[in-house]
Amino acid sequence: MERRQRDIHTMAEQAGLSPVRYERKANRATLLCLAENGAERVFSISMGSRSDARGDLNELGAMKRFSRENALQTEPAHPDTKAPKKDYLAMLKATAPALDPVAFYRACEWLKGQKIVTFASLEALAQDASKHVGTTINVSDMKLVMTTLNVQEPALWHEPKDPQAILVRELSTIMKKLGETPSPAFDRLAASLLRA
């Protein structure tokens, strides 16, 4: 690792950011960084032979501001509200009516003829079932149909879709097999990419 690459990596870690990708562009060392909430931003410092201490300090300050602005919030943003806002999808699920026995039977019969692995997610399965049954089938209804027919969720529904998340998961597995301890920055990156 060259000196300026090491410098910008150290700055990112001091600011609480996870380094993602380093590049050299137009005599500048650039680093794509990941904040706790998953936000990304590119930072850069001079590759010049003379030290640019003021420029480095300015960029470190920008990194720290970006890290603060994109930190995971542990408390609600509005402490004056008594209850946190509910997820819109969760509210829809809670207010959707339960399936009547005829719709439930039709959903069961429809599911028997499906290859469940061809659906990208449980939500996609429920949406397609709704079209064929002729009534709205929410995710909890679909889970009940699957449980009734003893149909298991395919493993691919729980696989990460992001290529970076897949790479981080595989690297983590290899490091564990080799007995290596990942750096705190790698752990933060893995946590942000692999959270469900």
PAFIMI-165822 format. One record per residue: residue number from 1; x, y, z of N, C-alpha, C in turn. Coordinates in pm, whole numbers, padded with zeros to 5 digits. Layout:
residues N
TORVO   k     nx     ny     nz    cax    cay    caz     cx     cy     cz
TORVO NUM      X      Y      Z      X      Y      Z      X      Y      Z
...
//
This chain:
residues 196
TORVO   k     nx     ny     nz    cax    cay    caz     cx     cy     cz
TORVO   1  00085 -00118  00000  00000  00000  00000  00089  00123  00000
TORVO   2  00069  00213 -00095  00150  00334 -00103  00117  00430  00011
TORVO   3  00208  00526  00034  00198  00614  00150  00067  00692  00153
TORVO   4  00029  00757  00043 -00091  00841  00043 -00219  00755  00052
TORVO   5 -00212  00634 -00003 -00327  00542  00011 -00345  00507  00158
TORVO   6 -00234  00480  00225 -00239  00448  00368 -00291  00569  00447
TORVO   7 -00246  00691  00409 -00290  00813  00477 -00442  00831  00469
TORVO   8 -00497  00818  00349 -00642  00842  00334 -00724  00732  00400
TORVO   9 -00672  00607  00401 -00741  00499  00472 -00744  00530  00623
TORVO  10 -00632  00576  00677 -00623  00609  00819 -00720  00721  00854
TORVO  11 -00726  00823  00767 -00817  00935  00790 -00962  00887  00795
TORVO  12 -01000  00799  00702 -01137  00749  00697 -01171  00672  00824
TORVO  13 -01079  00589  00870 -01104  00511  00991 -01111  00601  01115
TORVO  14 -01029  00710  01118 -01036  00805  01229 -01173  00873  01233
TORVO  15 -01230  00895  01116 -01361  00962  01107 -01476  00866  01133
TORVO  16 -01448  00737  01146 -01554  00640  01170 -01620  00590  01043
TORVO  17 -01550  00602  00929 -01603  00555  00801 -01533  00426  00761
TORVO  18 -01598  00348  00677 -01538  00224  00626 -01488  00248  00484
TORVO  19 -01358  00228  00460 -01305  00242  00325 -01360  00131  00235
TORVO  20 -01404  00167  00115 -01461  00069  00023 -01371  00048 -00097
TORVO  21 -01338  00157 -00171 -01259  00142 -00292 -01163  00260 -00308
TORVO  22 -01033  00229 -00329 -00930  00330 -00348 -00894  00340 -00496
TORVO  23 -00874  00463 -00545 -00829  00484 -00683 -00739  00606 -00687
TORVO  24 -00655  00612 -00791 -00576  00732 -00819 -00638  00800 -00939
TORVO  25 -00675  00928 -00924 -00738  01003 -01033 -00675  01142 -01039
TORVO  26 -00620  01175 -01153 -00567  01310 -01179 -00480  01361 -01063
TORVO  27 -00378  01284 -01030 -00283  01319 -00924 -00351  01338 -00787
TORVO  28 -00460  01265 -00765 -00531  01268 -00637 -00554  01124 -00591
TORVO  29 -00544  01101 -00463 -00578  00971 -00404 -00726  00980 -00364
TORVO  30 -00810  00899 -00426 -00953  00903 -00395 -00994  00776 -00324
TORVO  31 -01089  00791 -00233 -01137  00676 -00155 -01287  00686 -00139
TORVO  32 -01357  00582 -00186 -01501  00571 -00165 -01521  00518 -00023
TORVO  33 -01598  00593  00058 -01618  00557  00198 -01766  00528  00225
TORVO  34 -01788  00442  00322 -01923  00400  00360 -01949  00444  00504
TORVO  35 -02061  00515  00525 -02100  00557  00660 -02183  00448  00725
TORVO  36 -02213  00465  00854 -02288  00363  00930 -02425  00334  00870
TORVO  37 -02491  00436  00815 -02627  00416  00762 -02627  00369  00617
TORVO  38 -02509  00340  00559 -02501  00289  00423 -02476  00395  00318
TORVO  39 -02473  00524  00357 -02445  00631  00261 -02299  00623  00216
TORVO  40 -02276  00654  00089 -02141  00649  00033 -02100  00787 -00017
TORVO  41 -01968  00815 -00009 -01916  00940 -00062 -01768  00921 -00093
TORVO  42 -01722  00991 -00198 -01581  00984 -00237 -01507  01102 -00175
TORVO  43 -01392  01075 -00114 -01304  01178 -00059 -01170  01167 -00131
TORVO  44 -01094  01278 -00135 -00966  01274 -00205 -00865  01365 -00138
TORVO  45 -00737  01326 -00152 -00625  01407 -00105 -00521  01413 -00216
TORVO  46 -00434  01510 -00207 -00332  01531 -00310 -00228  01419 -00307
TORVO  47 -00180  01379 -00428 -00074  01280 -00438  00063  01347 -00450
TORVO  48  00065  01482 -00442  00189  01558 -00462  00301  01516 -00369
TORVO  49  00424  01545 -00409  00540  01507 -00328  00550  01594 -00203
TORVO  50  00503  01722 -00212  00504  01807 -00092  00381  01776 -00009
TORVO  51  00397  01774  00120  00286  01745  00209  00187  01861  00208
TORVO  52  00059  01829  00196 -00048  01929  00196 -00128  01911  00325
TORVO  53 -00068  01954  00436 -00129  01931  00567 -00265  01998  00579
TORVO  54 -00276  02121  00529 -00404  02193  00537 -00512  02120  00457
TORVO  55 -00478  02073  00337 -00574  01998  00255 -00617  01870  00321
TORVO  56 -00522  01799  00384 -00554  01675  00454 -00649  01702  00572
TORVO  57 -00621  01810  00647 -00706  01843  00761 -00847  01882  00715
TORVO  58 -00855  01955  00604 -00986  01992  00551 -01066  01868  00511
TORVO  59 -00997  01773  00445 -01067  01652  00400 -01105  01565  00520
TORVO  60 -01020  01560  00623 -01053  01485  00745 -01176  01547  00811
TORVO  61 -01183  01680  00814 -01299  01748  00869 -01426  01713  00792
TORVO  62 -01415  01708  00658 -01530  01672  00574 -01573  01528  00601
TORVO  63 -01475  01439  00621 -01506  01299  00651 -01580  01288  00784
TORVO  64 -01535  01363  00884 -01598  01357  01016 -01741  01411  01011
TORVO  65 -01762  01519  00936 -01898  01574  00921 -01989  01473  00853
TORVO  66 -01939  01411  00745 -02017  01311  00672 -02052  01194  00763
TORVO  67 -01956  01152  00845 -01978  01040  00938 -02085  01076  01041
TORVO  68 -02079  01199  01097 -02179  01243  01195 -02317  01252  01133
TORVO  69 -02324  01309  01011 -02453  01327  00944 -02517  01194  00907
TORVO  70 -02437  01089  00891 -02488  00960  00845 -02470  00849  00948
TORVO  71 -02463  00888  01076 -02454  00789  01183 -02591  00727  01204
TORVO  72 -02593  00602  01249 -02721  00536  01281 -02778  00602  01405
TORVO  73 -02905  00638  01398 -02969  00702  01512 -03017  00597  01610
TORVO  74 -02982  00615  01736 -03023  00519  01838 -03153  00562  01904
TORVO  75 -03192  00690  01889 -03316  00739  01945 -03403  00792  01832
TORVO  76 -03532  00808  01856 -03616  00867  01753 -03570  01008  01721
TORVO  77 -03585  01048  01594 -03543  01181  01551 -03624  01290  01620
TORVO  78 -03750  01261  01653 -03837  01358  01720 -03874  01304  01858
TORVO  79 -03799  01345  01961 -03825  01291  02094 -03960  01331  02151
TORVO  80 -04024  01436  02093 -04152  01479  02146 -04267  01387  02105
TORVO  81 -04246  01305  02003 -04352  01212  01964 -04352  01096  02061
TORVO  82 -04469  01053  02099 -04481  00948  02201 -04448  00809  02146
TORVO  83 -04488  00780  02023 -04462  00648  01966 -04389  00666  01833
TORVO  84 -04291  00580  01803 -04222  00590  01675 -04318  00562  01560
TORVO  85 -04289  00623  01446 -04374  00600  01329 -04362  00455  01286
TORVO  86 -04474  00395  01250 -04473  00257  01205 -04441  00254  01056
TORVO  87 -04378  00148  01018 -04349  00127  00877 -04479  00116  00799
TORVO  88 -04488  00183  00685 -04611  00186  00605 -04654  00045  00566
TORVO  89 -04557 -00038  00524 -04590 -00175  00484 -04644 -00255  00602
TORVO  90 -04585 -00233  00720 -04634 -00303  00839 -04777 -00262  00872
TORVO  91 -04808 -00133  00854 -04945 -00087  00880 -05042 -00150  00782
TORVO  92 -04999 -00161  00655 -05086 -00225  00556 -05114 -00370  00593
TORVO  93 -05008 -00440  00636 -05024 -00580  00674 -05120 -00594  00792
TORVO  94 -05106 -00503  00889 -05189 -00512  01009 -05336 -00482  00979
TORVO  95 -05361 -00393  00883 -05499 -00354  00857 -05566 -00438  00749
TORVO  96 -05487 -00518  00676 -05547 -00598  00570 -05635 -00707  00632
TORVO  97 -05752 -00731  00572 -05841 -00833  00629 -05783 -00972  00609
TORVO  98 -05816 -01061  00704 -05772 -01201  00691 -05848 -01265  00575
TORVO  99 -05788 -01365  00516 -05852 -01433  00403 -05977 -01508  00449
TORVO 100 -06080 -01501  00367 -06198 -01583  00397 -06165 -01727  00356
TORVO 101 -06239 -01825  00405 -06206 -01966  00379 -06197 -02002  00230
TORVO 102 -06282 -01943  00146 -06279 -01975  00002 -06149 -01923 -00060
TORVO 103 -06111 -01797 -00027 -05988 -01740 -00081 -05866 -01818 -00030
TORVO 104 -05870 -01859  00097 -05761 -01937  00154 -05746 -02069  00079
TORVO 105 -05857 -02136  00051 -05854 -02262 -00023 -05797 -02241 -00164
TORVO 106 -05843 -02134 -00232 -05792 -02104 -00367 -05641 -02076 -00364
TORVO 107 -05597 -02003 -00262 -05453 -01974 -00250 -05374 -02103 -00230
TORVO 108 -05426 -02193 -00149 -05358 -02322 -00126 -05350 -02402 -00256
TORVO 109 -05460 -02410 -00328 -05462 -02484 -00454 -05368 -02422 -00556
TORVO 110 -05366 -02289 -00560 -05278 -02219 -00654 -05132 -02247 -00620
TORVO 111 -05096 -02241 -00491 -04958 -02260 -00448 -04908 -02401 -00480
TORVO 112 -04997 -02501 -00474 -04957 -02639 -00505 -04899 -02652 -00645
TORVO 113 -04945 -02570 -00738 -04898 -02578 -00876 -04780 -02488 -00908
TORVO 114 -04722 -02421 -00806 -04613 -02326 -00831 -04477 -02383 -00792
TORVO 115 -04374 -02340 -00867 -04236 -02368 -00827 -04192 -02246 -00748
TORVO 116 -04186 -02261 -00618 -04166 -02147 -00529 -04030 -02079 -00550
TORVO 117 -03930 -02155 -00597 -03798 -02096 -00618 -03795 -01997 -00734
TORVO 118 -03898 -01995 -00817 -03901 -01900 -00928 -03945 -01760 -00884
TORVO 119 -03989 -01746 -00759 -04030 -01615 -00708 -03914 -01552 -00632
TORVO 120 -03896 -01422 -00652 -03782 -01352 -00592 -03794 -01335 -00441
TORVO 121 -03917 -01330 -00389 -03936 -01308 -00246 -04077 -01351 -00205
TORVO 122 -04100 -01350 -00075 -04233 -01382 -00022 -04334 -01277 -00069
TORVO 123 -04290 -01151 -00075 -04378 -01043 -00121 -04421 -01066 -00265
TORVO 124 -04327 -01108 -00350 -04358 -01135 -00491 -04456 -01252 -00503
TORVO 125 -04438 -01354 -00420 -04528 -01470 -00420 -04669 -01427 -00381
TORVO 126 -04680 -01346 -00275 -04811 -01300 -00229 -04879 -01213 -00335
TORVO 127 -04800 -01130 -00401 -04856 -01042 -00505 -04911 -01124 -00622
TORVO 128 -04834 -01224 -00665 -04879 -01308 -00776 -05001 -01390 -00736
TORVO 129 -05001 -01439 -00612 -05116 -01516 -00563 -05241 -01428 -00563
TORVO 130 -05227 -01302 -00526 -05341 -01210 -00525 -05403 -01198 -00663
TORVO 131 -05319 -01192 -00766 -05370 -01181 -00903 -05452 -01305 -00941
TORVO 132 -05402 -01422 -00904 -05466 -01547 -00946 -05588 -01583 -00862
TORVO 133 -05587 -01546 -00735 -05698 -01581 -00646 -05811 -01479 -00659
TORVO 134 -05776 -01355 -00695 -05878 -01253 -00713 -05909 -01172 -00589
TORVO 135 -05825 -01183 -00488 -05839 -01104 -00366 -05701 -01073 -00313
TORVO 136 -05688 -00969 -00232 -05557 -00931 -00178 -05509 -01033 -00077
TORVO 137 -05389 -01082 -00102 -05325 -01176 -00009 -05201 -01107  00043
TORVO 138 -05197 -01082  00173 -05079 -01017  00229 -04974 -01122  00268
TORVO 139 -04859 -01074  00312 -04745 -01163  00343 -04779 -01262  00455
TORVO 140 -04849 -01215  00559 -04881 -01307  00669 -04980 -01415  00624
TORVO 141 -05074 -01378  00535 -05166 -01478  00479 -05088 -01582  00399
TORVO 142 -04992 -01533  00319 -04913 -01623  00235 -04830 -01718  00321
TORVO 143 -04777 -01666  00433 -04700 -01752  00525 -04790 -01862  00582
TORVO 144 -04915 -01825  00615 -05009 -01924  00668 -05040 -02031  00563
TORVO 145 -05057 -01990  00438 -05082 -02086  00329 -04962 -02180  00317
TORVO 146 -04841 -02124  00320 -04720 -02207  00308 -04706 -02304  00424
TORVO 147 -04736 -02256  00545 -04728 -02341  00664 -04829 -02455  00655
TORVO 148 -04949 -02422  00609 -05055 -02524  00596 -05012 -02634  00500
TORVO 149 -04946 -02596  00390 -04904 -02694  00290 -04763 -02749  00317
TORVO 150 -04703 -02707  00429 -04568 -02750  00465 -04467 -02714  00356
TORVO 151 -04478 -02592  00303 -04385 -02542  00201 -04284 -02451  00270
TORVO 152 -04156 -02482  00252 -04050 -02403  00315 -04009 -02286  00226
TORVO 153 -03964 -02176  00288 -03911 -02064  00211 -03777 -02106  00151
TORVO 154 -03754 -02077  00021 -03625 -02112 -00040 -03512 -02030  00021
TORVO 155 -03394 -02088  00028 -03278 -02020  00086 -03244 -01892  00009
TORVO 156 -03271 -01890 -00122 -03234 -01773 -00203 -03310 -01647 -00161
TORVO 157 -03423 -01661 -00093 -03496 -01544 -00045 -03418 -01470  00062
TORVO 158 -03324 -01538  00125 -03248 -01477  00234 -03104 -01445  00193
TORVO 159 -03073 -01467  00065 -02940 -01436  00014 -02928 -01286 -00013
TORVO 160 -02811 -01225  00013 -02794 -01084 -00023 -02796 -01068 -00174
TORVO 161 -02850 -00956 -00220 -02859 -00929 -00364 -02745 -00839 -00412
TORVO 162 -02693 -00755 -00322 -02588 -00660 -00356 -02455 -00734 -00375
TORVO 163 -02387 -00714 -00490 -02259 -00783 -00513 -02156 -00756 -00404
TORVO 164 -02152 -00632 -00351 -02057 -00602 -00245 -02089 -00681 -00119
TORVO 165 -02217 -00697 -00088 -02256 -00773  00030 -02215 -00919  00016
TORVO 166 -02229 -00974 -00104 -02189 -01113 -00128 -02038 -01128 -00108
TORVO 167 -01960 -01034 -00163 -01814 -01039 -00147 -01772 -01028 -00001
TORVO 168 -01834 -00935  00071 -01800 -00918  00213 -01832 -01044  00291
TORVO 169 -01948 -01105  00264 -01985 -01228  00334 -01883 -01339  00306
TORVO 170 -01845 -01355  00178 -01749 -01460  00142 -01611 -01434  00203
TORVO 171 -01566 -01307  00201 -01437 -01273  00263 -01439 -01301  00412
TORVO 172 -01550 -01270  00477 -01564 -01294  00620 -01552 -01443  00650
TORVO 173 -01617 -01525  00567 -01611 -01671  00585 -01467 -01721  00570
TORVO 174 -01398 -01673  00468 -01259 -01715  00444 -01170 -01672  00561
TORVO 175 -01188 -01547  00608 -01106 -01498  00719 -01127 -01584  00845
TORVO 176 -01252 -01622  00872 -01280 -01705  00990 -01213 -01841  00977
TORVO 177 -01217 -01901  00855 -01154 -02031  00834 -01003 -02023  00850
TORVO 178 -00945 -01907  00815 -00800 -01887  00828 -00760 -01845  00969
TORVO 179 -00858 -01817  01053 -00828 -01776  01190 -00788 -01630  01202
TORVO 180 -00819 -01549  01101 -00785 -01407  01102 -00898 -01326  01165
TORVO 181 -00862 -01222  01237 -00961 -01133  01296 -00978 -01013  01205
TORVO 182 -01099 -00986  01159 -01121 -00871  01071 -01103 -00739  01146
TORVO 183 -01067 -00635  01073 -01051 -00503  01134 -01187 -00447  01171
TORVO 184 -01190 -00350  01263 -01319 -00286  01298 -01387 -00223  01175
TORVO 185 -01308 -00168  01084 -01365 -00108  00963 -01433 -00214  00878
TORVO 186 -01371 -00333  00867 -01433 -00442  00790 -01562 -00489  00857
TORVO 187 -01559 -00498  00991 -01679 -00539  01064 -01794 -00440  01042
TORVO 188 -01762 -00308  01043 -01866 -00207  01019 -01922 -00219  00878
TORVO 189 -01831 -00241  00782 -01875 -00255  00643 -01965 -00378  00629
TORVO 190 -01922 -00490  00689 -02001 -00614  00682 -02138 -00594  00747
TORVO 191 -02140 -00529  00862 -02267 -00507  00933 -02362 -00422  00850
TORVO 192 -02307 -00318  00783 -02395 -00230  00705 -02445 -00298  00579
TORVO 193 -02364 -00384  00517 -02405 -00448  00392 -02490 -00572  00414
TORVO 194 -02472 -00639  00527 -02540 -00767  00547 -02660 -00757  00639
TORVO 195 -02693 -00636  00686 -02811 -00626  00775 -02936 -00658  00696
TORVO 196 -03028 -00719  00761 -03150 -00763  00694 -03254 -00656  00690
//
